[in-house]
Amino acid sequence: MATVIYTLDALTALVCTILLFRAYLRGRYRLLLWSSICFAGLTLNNILLVLDKILLPEIDLSPWRSAAALVAMAILLYGMIWDSE
């Protein structure tokens, strides 16, 4: 059951990334760009979660997962602070 949930979580983040990037290409609002980059990082975080918990349980990938989430959130924070109009 955990496999299904982790996989659906990763797919949901991927779909959000794609939709946000498509919206950015249509409207060219920079906040959509920063949000799509953030969700790309969160997608990477979720893929690492699947690898960590399901496919490679003997290898601890939690530092890499945390780093991916931190970078993704930092990018979104940067975009919200410095590109606000």
C-alpha positions as CSV (number, residue, x, y, z in Angstrom):
1,M,0.0,0.0,0.0
2,A,2.9,2.4,0.7
3,T,4.2,1.8,-2.8
4,V,1.0,3.0,-4.3
5,I,0.8,6.1,-2.1
6,Y,4.4,7.1,-2.7
7,T,4.1,6.6,-6.4
8,L,0.8,8.6,-6.6
9,D,2.5,11.4,-4.6
10,A,5.4,11.5,-7.1
11,L,3.0,11.5,-10.0
12,T,0.9,14.2,-8.5
13,A,3.9,16.5,-8.0
14,L,5.0,15.7,-11.6
15,V,1.6,16.7,-13.0
16,C,1.7,19.9,-10.9
17,T,5.1,20.7,-12.3
18,I,3.9,20.2,-15.9
19,L,0.7,22.2,-15.4
20,L,2.6,25.1,-13.7
21,F,5.2,25.2,-16.4
22,R,2.6,25.2,-19.2
23,A,0.8,28.0,-17.5
24,Y,4.0,29.9,-17.3
25,L,4.7,29.5,-21.0
26,R,1.2,30.8,-21.8
27,G,1.2,33.8,-19.4
28,R,4.9,34.5,-18.7
29,Y,4.1,35.2,-15.0
30,R,7.4,34.7,-13.1
31,L,5.7,33.4,-10.0
32,L,4.5,30.4,-12.1
33,L,8.1,29.8,-13.2
34,W,9.4,29.8,-9.6
35,S,6.5,27.5,-8.6
36,S,7.1,25.1,-11.4
37,I,10.8,24.9,-10.5
38,C,9.8,24.3,-6.8
39,F,7.5,21.5,-7.8
40,A,10.2,20.0,-10.0
41,G,12.3,19.8,-6.9
42,L,9.5,18.3,-4.9
43,T,9.0,15.8,-7.7
44,L,12.6,14.8,-7.3
45,N,12.1,14.6,-3.5
46,N,9.2,12.2,-4.0
47,I,11.1,10.1,-6.5
48,L,13.9,9.8,-4.0
49,L,11.3,8.8,-1.4
50,V,10.2,5.9,-3.6
51,L,13.8,4.9,-4.2
52,D,14.6,5.2,-0.5
53,K,11.6,3.3,1.0
54,I,10.7,0.9,-1.7
55,L,13.4,0.1,-4.2
56,L,16.6,0.6,-2.2
57,P,15.6,0.2,1.5
58,E,19.2,-0.7,2.4
59,I,20.5,2.7,1.3
60,D,19.6,5.8,3.4
61,L,18.6,8.6,1.0
62,S,17.0,10.9,3.5
63,P,19.8,13.5,3.4
64,W,19.3,13.7,-0.4
65,R,15.6,13.9,0.0
66,S,15.9,16.7,2.6
67,A,18.4,18.6,0.4
68,A,16.0,18.4,-2.6
69,A,13.1,19.7,-0.6
70,L,15.2,22.5,0.9
71,V,16.5,23.7,-2.4
72,A,13.0,23.5,-3.9
73,M,11.5,25.6,-1.1
74,A,14.5,28.0,-1.2
75,I,13.9,28.6,-4.9
76,L,10.2,29.3,-4.3
77,L,11.0,31.7,-1.4
78,Y,13.6,33.5,-3.5
79,G,11.1,33.9,-6.3
80,M,8.4,35.2,-4.0
81,I,10.7,37.7,-2.3
82,W,12.8,39.1,-5.1
83,D,10.4,38.9,-8.0
84,S,7.4,40.4,-6.3
85,E,5.8,43.3,-8.2
